[in-house]
């Protein structure tokens, strides 16, 4: 029971437990004999009932009784009275077991099984549920069973909603009642039942939950429901295109060799191809040449192959990419237009269609350049020293070529009107919680205010009168790290994501992190721009939709344990992840999708320090990783590479075309591993700052 401390056992209790255990062993031995020999006599079935009275968690005994019921139903020759007698006995045994332990999974499941077999006497069931819910109103087993019984009895969800309201008014700390209310409201809103429109129902729910929150802010039940309400208010069912690369209105310079141009629009490609990236606001499937039209010079490109950037090889992903090929075309500027939403086919993981037509256009400038000997990025070493980086002048001519975050975003004007009432609702909630926090120092109130402020910023980001509360949110998370050290990692992650949103919120803030790379010995790569997000105490990375154009990225001297989501940055050619806390090559799995990556620095991490790869459990799911899922025995046998000790590194690196790699400062970086790297990466020219011969 909730809130009731365990009592220390007494000597007489120990003696009683020993006697009970002895009785249980005897019963269990006799029961297993009956079960194994399929004995379904009256005495054998009664023995199982005695066993379940002592131990309601004996799943084998419940399954035995199911087999016995099937046996007796076969013998009863379809006699309804006989059937009901059999079912009534099963319900009696289950009820007796529940009186011993009313949270017994097996007993509740058995009752559900009896009713699913066609037993129609369920009028007693609601009375029984009332007894159990009075004993413990938060018993989620009883609430789950109530939903099942209500469906059998055709009790309307509106009536059940009223029941949850009564239960909450009786005890607002009833988490199960709040949860059941969210389930019922979700169903009614999906069905769009009479009067159950989102705007009509959600707004009064805020007032209802306020009574619980402001009465006892330390009770968490109402806070969970408030978060669910917030999700309902801000979520957009239909998927939307959030950003793209190339950006709308931009020019892409395709160069056979390097020549002076803006580093923000120049894309070096020896093959004449470049990636076209679509970044949606949620995971979608169905992106192909039929659902996304790509036209240039009034011709539709029909043979494009779109690939989802998904770690688990799913055909559902938030980011999709294809390659546009301008190899061998006449040197000039080509207008390219991309449109989607003109036909059905793009569907979110929750089943909603992309139904808002979108389009964006850009120019591809193909220049004919006399090529000298191909050097590539591997000609000279890239040095990540501060003296090699010089910040962009915000007032220079070059800075005017920076792609603004607003330019990367796809305008979805049709959502502006739909967000008006939502924005007003969130603004009212912000006022309420600022008032609450002016009276008490409540950590969950601070967390809720931070979420409300971020939701408000998201909904107004395309408004002409947009305002950002990012600085206030960062302060709230700083306070929470001090107030609630047990959840400090969560607050650090959220703080990191908000900080990156602040960095990418405007062209001016982004320019503060944009640097020239100037290494006098590397004249062949010109002055590529580098976005430096180092020394920011980042524990998580995000805002990838605003960084799709970046080719050189410095994330060193942070606290990163994974780089999940980095696969969206398809243009990356140079990446610095040194001096973080990456613990294994599994944490680097997004790199497998970065086919343009040439320079990688993962020095001074913790790779090889931990014998067990905990990274798998830091990301969304232990099953989300694909490293090693393509294990090809023939591929391994037919090479002279010993990968049995380094299989994760092998599968992460084998498809990359790296010319420079730094791994020094990791436990794994011994001579044996370096020998493996040289074999796995044939294009490698620099390893830990030393040129290979």
N, C-alpha and C positions, 0 to 999 in steps of 0.2 A: 504494500500500500504506500502511496505517496506521502511523504512527510512523517512517516512513523519509523523511528529508529529501531534497529535490531536489538533484542534483549539478550544479554549474556546467558549462556546455557547453564543450567543447574545440574548437580550430580544425578538427581532423579530423572532429569530430561535425558541424560546420556544413557541411562539404563532403559528407558522407554524406547529410545531410538534403536538400541541394540536389539531389543525384542521385536520391534517392527521390521528391522532388516532381516532377522531370522525368518519371520513369517513370510516376508516378501520373497526370500530365496526359495522357500518351499513351494509357494504358489507359482512362482515363475518357472520352476523346474517342471511342475505338473502341467502348466499351461503350454510350455514349449513342446512337451511330449504330444499333447493334443493337437497342437498346430502342425507339427511336422508330419503327423499321421492322419491329418485331415479328419479328426474326430469332432463332429458337430452335435453331439448328444446334448440334452438339456443340462445335464450336470457339467459338461465341459464348457458350455456357453456361460453358465452361472459362475464357474470358476474364473473366467476372464473378467466378468463383472466385478468379482471380489478383488482381483488384481488391480483393476482400474480405479477402484475406490481408494486403494492405498497409493497407487502410482498413476495418476491421470496422464503422465507423459510417456506411457508405454505405447509407442506408435505401432509396434508389432501387434499388441492386443487389439487396438482399434482396427487394424487391417484384418485381423482374424475375425472380428465381429462382422465386418463387411462381407467376408467370404461366407460366414454362417448365415447372414441374412439372404444372400443370393441362393444359398442351398435351400433354406426353408421356403423362399418364394417359389422355387421350382416345384416343391412338394405340395404347395397349397392349392394348386390347380386354379389360379386366378380368382380365388375367393376374396372379395374386397374386405370383408370383416376380418378374415385371417391376416391379410396384408396389413391392415391398420393395427391389429394387435401386435404384429412383429415390429412395426415402426414405432408404436407407442413405447414398447419395451426399450428400444434403442435410445429414444429421447429421454426415457427415465434414467438409463445408465449414464448418458452424457450429462444430464442435469446433476446427478449425484456426484459425478466427477468434478463438475464445475463448482459445486459447493465446497469441495476440498481445495480446489485451485481454480478460481474463476478467470485465470489468464492462461488456461491450458489450450495450447494450439490444437492438439489432437481432438479434444472434446468439442471445441467450437467447429472444427472442420467436419467432425462426425455428424453434428446436428445439421449442418448445411448439406451434407451428403444425403441424409435421410429425406430432407425436403426436396432435394433435386431428383429423388427417385419417384416422386409423385405423391408423397404424403400430403394431404390437403388440410389437416387440422392444425392451422397455424395461429388461430386466435389467441391461444395461450402464450404464444411466443413473445408478443409485445409486453404482456404482464411480467413474464420472466425477465425480459430485458430491463424493465423498469426497476425490478428488485436489484439486479446486478449493478445498474447505473446509479442507484441510490447508495449501494455499498462503496462504489468507486466510480464517480461520474466521469473520470478520465480514462476508463478502461477501453482502449482502442479496439480490443477484440469485440466487445459488445457493440460499439459504434459500427464496426464493419459488418457485423451480423445484422444490425438494425437496417443498414442500407439494403442488404440482401432480402430481408423480410419485407421491407416497405415496397420493394419492386414486385415481390410475389403477391402482395395484397393490393397492388395498384394504388398505394397511398401516394398522393401527388407530391412532387418535390417542393411545391409551395407550402404544403402542410408541414413537411419535414423541416423546412426553413424556419417556420414559426416555432417548431419544437426546439430547434437549436437556440433560437432567441430566448425562449423561456429558460433553457438550461444555463445559458450564459448569464442571464439576469439573476439567476439563483446563485451562480458562482462564476465570476468572470475569469477565474484562474483555470477554467476548464479548457485546456489546450485541445482536447479531442473534439469538443463542441465547435470551437473556432475552425478547426480543420474541416469538420463535416460541413460547416457553413460555406467554406470556400469551395468544397467539392460540389455542393448543391448549386451555388451561384454560377460556377463555371458551366455546369450542365445546362442551366436555364439560359445563360447568355449565349451558349453555342446554338441552342435551339431557337434563340430569339423569341422566347415565349412572350405572351401578351404582357406588356409593361416591363419586360426585362431587357431593356436596351441598356448598353454600357453606361451612357451618360446618366440615365435616369436612376439606375440602381447603385452605381459606385459612389456617387456623391453622398447619399444618406448613410452609406456604410462607414464613411470616414467619421461622421458625427457619432455613430454608434460605438465605434472602437475607441474614440476619444474618452468615453466615460470610463473605460477600463484603464487606459494608459495614464490618464491624469489623476485617477484615484490612487493607483499604486504603480508608479513608474518602475519599480523593481521587479514586478511580475512580468515574465517574458511572454506569456500566452498571447496577449493582445498585440505585442510587438510583431510576432510572426504573422499574424493576420494583417496587420498594417503593411508589412512588406509585400504580402500577396496583393493587397489593394494597389500599392504603388506599381507593381508589375503590370496589373491589369490596366492601369491608367496610362502608362507610357508605352506599352508594347504595341507594335504595328504588326498586324497579322500577315499582310501581303509583303513578300520580299521586295526590297528596293535596291537599286544600284547605288552604292555609296560613293565610289570613286573609281578611277580608271587610270591606266597609263598606256599610251600617251594621254595627257590631259586634254580636255576640250579647249580648242583654240590654240594649242601649242604647235611648235615646229620641231620636228625631229630631224637632225642632221645625220644621214647615213654616210659614213666616210670609209673609204677603202684604206686610208692611212690617216694619221692624226694631222690636223691643220688647225689654225686659229679659229675658234668658235666658242660660243658660250658653253661652259661645262654643265649647265643645267639642262640644255637641250641636245647636246652632242651625244651620240651613241656610237661608239667604235664597234664596227662589225666587219670582219674579214669576209664573212659568208654572204653579206647583203640581207640578213634576216634580223628581226628584232621581235621581242615578245609584246603581245597585246594582252593586257591584264584587266580583268573585270573583278572588282571587289564589292561584294554584296553585303548588306547589313545583317544577313543571317545565311546559314548554310542552305544551298539549293542544289537541285539536280536538273538534268534536261538541257544543259547548255550545249548547243551544237550549231551546225551551219543552217539549220532550219529555224531555230529560235533566235539566233543572233545573226543579223545581216551585216556583212562588211563590204562596202562598195568603194572602189577608187576609179576615177576617170569614167564614172557612170557604168562600170562593170561590177557585177557581184562575184566575190570570191566564194566558190561553192565547195571547195575541197579542204576547208580548214579542219584541223583536228584539235578539238578543245580538250584540255586535260584538267581535272580537278586537283588542286594542291591540298591533298589530304594525307595525314600521317598514317591512317589505317587503311589506305587503298580503297576507301569508300568512293562511290560515284556521287556522293553528296559532299559539297565543300563550299566554304565562304568565298574562296578565291579560285578563279578559273583563268587559264592562260592558253594562248595559241601563238604560233609563230607566223609572222608576215614576211613573205619572201620578196625582196626587190632586187634579187641578183640578176644581172644581165639586162636590166631595163635602161632606157635612155636617161642620161643625167639631166634631171630637172625636178621641179617641185610637183608632187602629186597630192591631190586632196583626197582624204580618206574619211568616210562617214560610217559610223557604227550605230546600228539601231536594234533595239530589242523591245519586247512587249507587244509586237504587232500580231503575234500568234500565241496560242496556248502551248505549254510544254515545259516552261521553267517553273518548278514547284519547290516550295520550301520543305524542310524536313518535317514540319507539322502539317503539311498537306495543302497549303494555300498557294494559289497561282500568282505568278508575276503578271499583274494586269494593268500596269501603268506604263504606256509607251514612253521610251526614253531614247535619246539620241545624243551623240557627241561627235565632233569632227576635229581633225587635226591635219597638218601637212607633213609630208615626208619629202625632205630635200635630199636627193641623191646627187652626190658630187663625184665627178671623175677626177681622181688624184693619182699622180704618178707614184707608184710604189717603189720604195727601196727595199733592202733586205728586211724581212719580217723579224722584228725584235720581240714585240709583245711586252707584256708586263714582266716577263721573266728576265729581261736583259739586265736590269739593275735591281738591287734589293730595295724594298720599301722599308724605310726606317720610321717608326712611330714615335719619334722624339718630338718634344714640344717645339724645338727650334726649327723644325721642318714645316711647321704649320703657322700660317698667318691669317688672321681673321679678315673676313670680307668687310670692306667699308660700306656701311649702309647707304651712303650717298654716292657711291661710285656708279659708273655706267654699267659695269658688270652685274651689280646687284639688282639692276632693273630686270635682268633676265631670270631671276629666281622665280621658280614656280610657286605661286602663292597657294597656301592650303585651301583657300576658297576656290581656286581654279581647279584643283584636283577633285573637289567635291562635285557630285552630280546634283543639279538642282531638281528638287521634287516639289514643285509649287502646289501640286494637288494635296499635299499633306499639311500645308500651312493652315488652311481653314479647319481641317479635322483636329488639329492640335490646339485650337483656341480654348475650348472649354477645359481641355486637359491641363493646359498651361495655367489657367486661372485656378484650377483645383490645386495644383502643386504649389502655386504662389501662396494660397491660403494656408496650406499645410506648413510651409516654411515659416510663415508668421506665427502659427500656433506653437511650433517647436522652438522658435527663438524665444518666445515668451516663457515656455516651460524651462528652458535652460537658463533663463535669467533668474529663476527661482531656486533651481536645484542643479547640482553637478551630477548629471546622469549620463553614464557612458553610452548606454544604448540609445539615449536621446541624441547624443552627439553623432553617433553612427547614422541614425535615421536622418538627421539634418544634412549630413554629408551626402547621403544618397539622394535626398530631395533636391539639393542644390545642383548635383550633377544631372539629375533628370530634367530639371528646368533648363539648364544650359543646352542639353541635347535637343530639347524640343524647340528652343528659340534660336538654334545655331544658324538657320537660314532666314531668320527675320531681319529686316533692316534695322530694327532697334535692339539687336541682340546684346546681351550683357553676360559676362562670365563671372562666376563666383569661385574660380579655381584657387585663388589665394586663400580664401576663407576655408575651402575644403581641405587644403593642405594643412592649415593650422589645426583643424579639427582632428585630422589623423595624427598629427604630432602630439596633440593632447591625449588621444586615445592610447598611443604607445606608452605614455607615462601612467595613465589611469588603469590600464588593463594589460599588464605585461604577459599574461598567459596567452594572449592572442596577438602578440606583437608581430608575428610573421604575416598574418593576414593584413594587418594595418600597414605594414611595410609594402606589401604587394599593391594594395590599393593606392597608397601614397605614390608609388612609382608610376602607376598608370595615369594618375591625375597629373603628376609632374610632366609626363611626356605629352599629355594633352595640352598643358600650358605651353610647352616648348613649341608645339606644332599649331597653336591656336591662331597665329598670325604670321605674316611675312616678316615683320619686325622681330618677333621673338625667335623665329627660326634662324634668321640671319646671325643672331648672336652665337649660334653654334655651327655656323658654316665657315670653313677655313680653306685657304689655298694649301695644297701640298707642294712644297718647293724643295726639291732635292736636286742640287746642281748636276749630279751625276746621272739624273734620270730625264734628260731632255726629250727623250723619245715619247714620254707619256704626257708631255705638256704640264699644265697646272690643274690636275683634277680636283674637284671640290670634295671635301671630306666633311661629313656631319659628325661632329664630336660630341658624344653624349657620355663622356668619361667623367669619373669622380663625382657622380650624382647620387651615389648610394642606392642605385636601382637594384631591386631584387626581382623585378619582372619587367618585360618589355611589351610595348603596345603601340597604338596609334600608327600601325603599319599603313593604313589607308592614306595617310598624309606623307608617307616616306617612300612611295613606290618608285620615285625617280632617282633615289640615292644609289650611287655606284661605289662610294667609299664611306665606310661607317666605322667609327671608333666607340666601342662600348667597354673599354678597359677600365680597371680600377672601380668596379661596382661590386654588387653582391649577388650576381645572377647565378641561379641554380639550373635554369633551363632557358632555351631561346624559342620556345613554342610560338609559332606565328610568323617567324622570320622568313619562312618559305615564300611569303607573299612578295618579298623584295627581290624580284627576278633579275634586276639589273646589277645587283651587287657583284663587284669584281674584287674588292679589297675589304676585309673584315678583321677587326681587332677585338678579340674577346679575352685578352690577357688579364691576369690579376682579378679573377672572379672566383667563384666557388663551384664551378662545374665539376661534377664528381665522376663522370663516365662519358664514353663516346655516345651512349644512348641519348644523352642530353643534347647532342649535336645533330640529332636526326633531321631537323629541318634543312640542314646544309645539303642533303642529298638532292633537293629540288633546285639548288642554285647552280645551274649549268654554266653561268658566266664567271663563277668564283675562281680567281687565280691566286690571290694572296690571303692566307689565313694565319692568324696569330692566336694560339690557345695556350700560350706559355703561362706558367705560374698559376695553375688551377689545382684541382685535387684529383685529377684523372689518374686512376690506378691506386688511390689511397684506400678506397673502400672495397672490400672483397665482395660485398653484395651491392648490386646496382639498385640504389633506392630511387633513381631518377624516374623509373617506370611508374612510381606511385606519386610523383609530384605533379605529373601531367593529368589530363582529364580522365584517363582510364589506363589500367595496366595492360589492357588489350589494344590500346591505341597505337602501339609501336609496331612498326613493320620491319625493324632491323633484324635480318636473318630469316624473315619469312619466305624469301626467295632462295633459300639455301639450295644450291644446285651441287649435288655430290660430284657430278662429272666435272663441273667447273673447278672444284677444289682439287680433285685428283689429278687433273691435267695441268696443274701449275706446280712450280717448284717453290711456292710460297707456303711457309708453315703458319697457318692461321688459327690453329686450335687454341692458342693462348690469347689471341687478339682478334677473335672473330667479329666483335662489335666494331672495332676500329676498321677492320677490313671492309665490312659491308657499308659503313658510313663513307669511307674515303674512296672506294674502288672506282666509282663512276665520276669522280671529280677530276678536273684537269688543272690541278694546282701546280703553280710554278714556284711558289714560296710558302714554306710552312715553318712555324715556330712552336715547339712543344716543350722547350726547356722549362724546368721548375715543376714538372709533374712527376709523380712517382713512377709513371709508366715509361718515362723517357730514357731508357737504357740503350746500349749499343745494339742489342738484339732487336728491339723495337724499331730503331732507326733503320736497320738493315731491311726490315719488313716494309717500311715506308718507301724506301728507294725502289723496291720491286713493285709495290702497289701503285705508286705514282710515277710513271715513266717520264712525265713532263717536268718533274720537280728539278729546279735549278739551285734553289737556296733552302737549306735546312738549318734552323737555329743560327741564322746569320752567316753561315759558311757556304761558300759556293761549291757545288758538287761538280765533279769532273767526269 
